[in-house]
Amino acid sequence: FGFLRLLERSSNKDKALEKIKTFSSESLTNDELDGLMREFEEAAIAGNHGDLGWHNSTYSVSKIGLSALTRIQQRQFSQDDRKDLVASHVHPGWVTTDMSSNTGNFSVDRGAQSALYAALLPPNTEIKGAYIWHDCQLVDWV
C-alpha cells in the first residue's frame, strides 16, 4: 500500500524524512514527482535506494507515487471551473487475490468497498483528494 510513512523504514532515516517532506509538499508538481520516481528507479537498479531514503518495496514506492499524483491532480481539479471533479486515493486492504498469493485478509468484494465508497460519494462532496482507508475512513496520508 502507498502510505507515505513507509519511507521511514529506509536504512537512511534522514534522507527518508527529506523524501516525505517533498512528497507531502502542497506545491509538488508533476515534473518533480516524475523526477522522484525516476530517481527511485535508478537507485533501485543501482541497489542503493535504501541509502537514498527509499523503502525496499517497489510496490509500496509505486503506490506512494500514485498517491502523490492523486494529490496533485486534486489541486489541479480544484482550480478548474467544473467544481465537482474529485481525485481520491483508496487503500483496499490486504485482499485475497493472485497478487497476494491468496493470503489476504479480505475478500475481493470486501476489498472493493473503499473504491465503491469513493466512486459513489454524493455530488459536490467535501471529500476531495482524500486517502480513503479500506474501512472507508479518511486517513491522513502525510
MIDOSE-1310 file (N, C-alpha, C; in nm, 2 decimals, decimal comma, always signed):
residues 142
fgfl	+0,08/-0,12/+0,00/+0,00/+0,00/+0,00/+0,09/+0,12/+0,00; +0,03/+0,24/-0,03/+0,11/+0,36/-0,05/+0,11/+0,46/+0,06; +0,11/+0,41/+0,18/+0,12/+0,51/+0,29/+0,25/+0,57/+0,30; +0,26/+0,70/+0,30/+0,38/+0,78/+0,28/+0,48/+0,75/+0,39
rlle	+0,44/+0,72/+0,51/+0,53/+0,70/+0,62/+0,61/+0,57/+0,61; +0,57/+0,48/+0,51/+0,65/+0,36/+0,49/+0,80/+0,40/+0,45; +0,82/+0,52/+0,40/+0,96/+0,56/+0,37/+1,05/+0,56/+0,49; +0,98/+0,58/+0,61/+1,06/+0,58/+0,74/+1,13/+0,45/+0,76
rssn	+1,09/+0,34/+0,69/+1,16/+0,21/+0,71/+1,29/+0,20/+0,63; +1,33/+0,31/+0,56/+1,45/+0,31/+0,48/+1,57/+0,30/+0,58; +1,68/+0,26/+0,53/+1,80/+0,25/+0,61/+1,86/+0,39/+0,63; +1,82/+0,49/+0,56/+1,87/+0,62/+0,58/+1,75/+0,71/+0,62
kdka	+1,73/+0,72/+0,75/+1,61/+0,79/+0,80/+1,61/+0,94/+0,77; +1,73/+1,01/+0,77/+1,74/+1,15/+0,73/+1,69/+1,17/+0,59; +1,74/+1,09/+0,50/+1,70/+1,10/+0,36/+1,55/+1,07/+0,34; +1,51/+0,97/+0,42/+1,36/+0,93/+0,41/+1,28/+1,05/+0,45
leki	+1,32/+1,12/+0,56/+1,24/+1,24/+0,61/+1,24/+1,35/+0,50; +1,35/+1,37/+0,43/+1,35/+1,46/+0,32/+1,25/+1,42/+0,21; +1,25/+1,29/+0,18/+1,16/+1,25/+0,08/+1,01/+1,27/+0,12; +0,98/+1,24/+0,25/+0,85/+1,25/+0,30/+0,81/+1,40/+0,29
ktfs	+0,90/+1,49/+0,32/+0,87/+1,63/+0,31/+0,84/+1,67/+0,17; +0,92/+1,62/+0,08/+0,90/+1,65/-0,07/+0,77/+1,60/-0,12; +0,74/+1,47/-0,09/+0,62/+1,41/-0,14/+0,49/+1,48/-0,08; +0,50/+1,52/+0,04/+0,39/+1,58/+0,11/+0,37/+1,73/+0,08
sesl	+0,46/+1,79/+0,01/+0,45/+1,93/-0,02/+0,32/+1,96/-0,10; +0,26/+2,07/-0,05/+0,14/+2,12/-0,12/+0,17/+2,18/-0,26; +0,30/+2,20/-0,29/+0,34/+2,26/-0,41/+0,41/+2,16/-0,50; +0,41/+2,03/-0,47/+0,47/+1,93/-0,55/+0,41/+1,93/-0,69
tnde	+0,49/+1,93/-0,79/+0,45/+1,93/-0,93/+0,46/+1,79/-1,00; +0,39/+1,78/-1,11/+0,40/+1,66/-1,19/+0,55/+1,63/-1,23; +0,62/+1,73/-1,27/+0,76/+1,72/-1,31/+0,85/+1,68/-1,19; +0,82/+1,74/-1,07/+0,90/+1,70/-0,96/+0,87/+1,55/-0,92
ldgl	+0,74/+1,52/-0,92/+0,71/+1,38/-0,89/+0,77/+1,28/-0,99; +0,77/+1,32/-1,11/+0,83/+1,23/-1,22/+0,98/+1,21/-1,19; +1,05/+1,32/-1,15/+1,19/+1,32/-1,11/+1,21/+1,23/-0,99; +1,13/+1,23/-0,89/+1,14/+1,15/-0,77/+1,13/+1,00/-0,81
mref	+1,03/+0,97/-0,90/+1,01/+0,83/-0,93/+1,12/+0,78/-1,02; +1,17/+0,86/-1,11/+1,29/+0,82/-1,19/+1,41/+0,80/-1,10; +1,43/+0,89/-1,00/+1,54/+0,87/-0,90/+1,53/+0,73/-0,83; +1,41/+0,70/-0,79/+1,39/+0,57/-0,72/+1,42/+0,46/-0,82
eeaa	+1,37/+0,46/-0,94/+1,40/+0,36/-1,04/+1,55/+0,34/-1,06; +1,62/+0,45/-1,08/+1,77/+0,44/-1,10/+1,84/+0,39/-0,98; +1,79/+0,43/-0,86/+1,86/+0,39/-0,73/+1,83/+0,24/-0,71; +1,71/+0,19/-0,74/+1,67/+0,05/-0,73/+1,76/-0,03/-0,82
iagn	+1,78/+0,01/-0,94/+1,86/-0,06/-1,04/+2,01/-0,07/-0,98; +2,05/+0,05/-0,93/+2,19/+0,05/-0,88/+2,20/-0,02/-0,74; +2,09/-0,04/-0,68/+2,09/-0,11/-0,55/+2,12/-0,02/-0,43; +2,12/+0,11/-0,45/+2,15/+0,20/-0,34/+2,02/+0,28/-0,29
hgdl	+1,90/+0,23/-0,32/+1,78/+0,30/-0,29/+1,76/+0,32/-0,14; +1,80/+0,23/-0,06/+1,79/+0,25/+0,09/+1,88/+0,36/+0,14; +2,00/+0,37/+0,08/+2,09/+0,48/+0,12/+2,03/+0,62/+0,08; +1,95/+0,62/-0,02/+1,89/+0,75/-0,06/+1,75/+0,78/+0,00
gwhn	+1,71/+0,70/+0,10/+1,59/+0,72/+0,17/+1,47/+0,65/+0,12; +1,48/+0,56/+0,03/+1,37/+0,49/-0,03/+1,34/+0,36/+0,05; +1,21/+0,32/+0,05/+1,16/+0,20/+0,10/+1,21/+0,08/+0,02; +1,22/-0,04/+0,07/+1,27/-0,15/+0,00/+1,17/-0,23/-0,08
stys	+1,05/-0,16/-0,11/+0,95/-0,23/-0,19/+0,91/-0,15/-0,31; +0,93/-0,20/-0,43/+0,89/-0,12/-0,55/+0,74/-0,10/-0,55; +0,67/-0,20/-0,50/+0,52/-0,19/-0,50/+0,48/-0,07/-0,41; +0,54/-0,06/-0,29/+0,50/+0,05/-0,20/+0,54/+0,18/-0,25
vski	+0,66/+0,19/-0,31/+0,70/+0,32/-0,37/+0,62/+0,36/-0,49; +0,58/+0,26/-0,57/+0,49/+0,30/-0,68/+0,35/+0,35/-0,63; +0,30/+0,29/-0,52/+0,18/+0,34/-0,46/+0,19/+0,48/-0,40; +0,31/+0,50/-0,34/+0,33/+0,64/-0,28/+0,33/+0,74/-0,39
glsa	+0,40/+0,70/-0,51/+0,39/+0,79/-0,62/+0,25/+0,82/-0,67; +0,18/+0,71/-0,68/+0,04/+0,72/-0,73/-0,05/+0,81/-0,63; -0,03/+0,79/-0,50/-0,10/+0,88/-0,41/-0,06/+1,02/-0,42; +0,07/+1,05/-0,44/+0,12/+1,19/-0,46/+0,06/+1,25/-0,58
ltri	+0,05/+1,17/-0,69/-0,01/+1,22/-0,81/-0,16/+1,25/-0,79; -0,23/+1,17/-0,72/-0,37/+1,20/-0,69/-0,38/+1,33/-0,62; -0,29/+1,36/-0,52/-0,30/+1,49/-0,45/-0,27/+1,61/-0,55; -0,18/+1,59/-0,64/-0,15/+1,69/-0,74/-0,27/+1,71/-0,83
qqrq	-0,33/+1,60/-0,88/-0,45/+1,61/-0,96/-0,56/+1,68/-0,89; -0,58/+1,65/-0,77/-0,69/+1,72/-0,70/-0,67/+1,87/-0,69; -0,55/+1,91/-0,66/-0,51/+2,05/-0,66/-0,55/+2,11/-0,79; -0,51/+2,04/-0,90/-0,55/+2,09/-1,04/-0,70/+2,10/-1,06
fsqd	-0,77/+2,00/-1,02/-0,91/+1,99/-1,03/-0,98/+2,11/-0,95; -0,92/+2,14/-0,84/-0,98/+2,25/-0,75/-0,97/+2,38/-0,82; -0,88/+2,40/-0,92/-0,86/+2,52/-0,99/-0,95/+2,53/-1,12; -1,01/+2,41/-1,15/-1,09/+2,40/-1,27/-1,23/+2,47/-1,24
drkd	-1,29/+2,52/-1,35/-1,42/+2,58/-1,34/-1,53/+2,48/-1,31; -1,51/+2,36/-1,35/-1,60/+2,25/-1,31/-1,58/+2,21/-1,17; -1,67/+2,24/-1,08/-1,64/+2,23/-0,94/-1,66/+2,09/-0,88; -1,71/+2,00/-0,95/-1,73/+1,87/-0,89/-1,64/+1,76/-0,95
lvas	-1,51/+1,79/-0,96/-1,41/+1,70/-1,00/-1,34/+1,65/-0,88; -1,32/+1,52/-0,87/-1,26/+1,46/-0,75/-1,16/+1,35/-0,78; -1,05/+1,36/-0,72/-0,95/+1,25/-0,73/-0,91/+1,21/-0,59; -0,94/+1,09/-0,55/-0,90/+1,05/-0,42/-0,82/+0,92/-0,44
hvhp	-0,75/+0,88/-0,34/-0,68/+0,75/-0,34/-0,73/+0,66/-0,23; -0,74/+0,53/-0,27/-0,80/+0,44/-0,17/-0,70/+0,32/-0,15; -0,71/+0,27/-0,03/-0,64/+0,15/+0,01/-0,74/+0,04/+0,04; -0,75/-0,06/-0,05/-0,85/-0,16/-0,03/-0,82/-0,26/+0,08
gwvt	-0,71/-0,26/+0,14/-0,67/-0,36/+0,24/-0,59/-0,47/+0,17; -0,56/-0,57/+0,25/-0,49/-0,69/+0,20/-0,59/-0,78/+0,15; -0,61/-0,79/+0,02/-0,72/-0,86/-0,04/-0,67/-1,00/-0,09; -0,75/-1,10/-0,08/-0,72/-1,23/-0,13/-0,73/-1,23/-0,28
tdms	-0,62/-1,22/-0,35/-0,61/-1,23/-0,49/-0,49/-1,30/-0,54; -0,47/-1,32/-0,67/-0,34/-1,38/-0,71/-0,22/-1,30/-0,67; -0,24/-1,16/-0,67/-0,13/-1,08/-0,64/-0,08/-1,10/-0,49; -0,17/-1,13/-0,40/-0,14/-1,15/-0,26/-0,11/-1,30/-0,24
sntg	-0,10/-1,38/-0,34/-0,08/-1,52/-0,33/-0,20/-1,58/-0,25; -0,31/-1,52/-0,26/-0,43/-1,56/-0,19/-0,42/-1,57/-0,04; -0,34/-1,48/+0,01/-0,32/-1,48/+0,16/-0,38/-1,35/+0,22; -0,46/-1,28/+0,15/-0,52/-1,16/+0,20/-0,62/-1,18/+0,32
nfsv	-0,64/-1,07/+0,39/-0,74/-1,07/+0,50/-0,88/-1,05/+0,45; -0,90/-0,99/+0,33/-1,03/-0,95/+0,28/-1,06/-1,02/+0,15; -1,19/-1,05/+0,13/-1,24/-1,10/+0,00/-1,23/-0,98/-0,10; -1,24/-1,02/-0,22/-1,24/-0,92/-0,33/-1,36/-0,82/-0,31
drga	-1,48/-0,88/-0,28/-1,59/-0,79/-0,25/-1,57/-0,69/-0,14; -1,51/-0,74/-0,03/-1,48/-0,65/+0,08/-1,37/-0,55/+0,04; -1,27/-0,59/-0,04/-1,17/-0,50/-0,08/-1,22/-0,39/-0,17; -1,33/-0,41/-0,24/-1,39/-0,31/-0,33/-1,47/-0,21/-0,25
qsal	-1,50/-0,23/-0,13/-1,58/-0,13/-0,06/-1,53/+0,01/-0,06; -1,40/+0,03/-0,03/-1,35/+0,17/-0,02/-1,35/+0,23/-0,16; -1,32/+0,16/-0,27/-1,33/+0,22/-0,40/-1,47/+0,25/-0,44; -1,57/+0,17/-0,40/-1,71/+0,20/-0,43/-1,76/+0,32/-0,35
yaal	-1,71/+0,33/-0,22/-1,74/+0,44/-0,14/-1,70/+0,57/-0,21; -1,57/+0,57/-0,26/-1,52/+0,69/-0,32/-1,60/+0,72/-0,45; -1,63/+0,62/-0,53/-1,70/+0,64/-0,65/-1,84/+0,69/-0,64; -1,90/+0,65/-0,52/-2,04/+0,68/-0,50/-2,07/+0,80/-0,41
lppn	-1,96/+0,88/-0,38/-1,98/+1,00/-0,30/-2,08/+1,09/-0,37; -2,16/+1,16/-0,29/-2,26/+1,25/-0,35/-2,20/+1,37/-0,43; -2,28/+1,42/-0,52/-2,23/+1,54/-0,59/-2,19/+1,65/-0,49; -2,09/+1,72/-0,53/-2,03/+1,84/-0,46/-1,98/+1,79/-0,32
teik	-1,93/+1,67/-0,31/-1,88/+1,62/-0,18/-1,76/+1,71/-0,13; -1,75/+1,71/+0,00/-1,63/+1,78/+0,06/-1,51/+1,69/+0,06; -1,53/+1,56/+0,04/-1,42/+1,46/+0,04/-1,35/+1,47/-0,10; -1,24/+1,54/-0,10/-1,17/+1,56/-0,23/-1,02/+1,54/-0,20
gayi	-0,95/+1,46/-0,28/-0,81/+1,44/-0,26/-0,78/+1,36/-0,14; -0,87/+1,29/-0,09/-0,86/+1,22/+0,04/-0,79/+1,08/+0,02; -0,73/+1,03/+0,13/-0,68/+0,90/+0,13/-0,78/+0,81/+0,21; -0,85/+0,73/+0,14/-0,96/+0,65/+0,20/-0,91/+0,51/+0,23
whdc	-0,92/+0,48/+0,36/-0,87/+0,35/+0,41/-0,97/+0,24/+0,37; -0,93/+0,12/+0,38/-1,02/+0,00/+0,34/-1,15/+0,00/+0,42; -1,16/+0,06/+0,53/-1,28/+0,07/+0,61/-1,36/+0,20/+0,58; -1,33/+0,27/+0,48/-1,39/+0,39/+0,43/-1,37/+0,51/+0,53
qlvd	-1,27/+0,50/+0,61/-1,23/+0,61/+0,70/-1,13/+0,70/+0,62; -1,13/+0,83/+0,64/-1,04/+0,91/+0,58/-0,91/+0,92/+0,67; -0,80/+0,89/+0,61/-0,67/+0,88/+0,68/-0,58/+0,99/+0,63; -0,50/+1,05/+0,72/-0,40/+1,15/+0,68/-0,29/+1,08/+0,62
wv	-0,27/+1,09/+0,49/-0,17/+1,03/+0,41/-0,03/+1,08/+0,45; -0,02/+1,20/+0,49/+0,11/+1,27/+0,52/+0,15/+1,22/+0,66
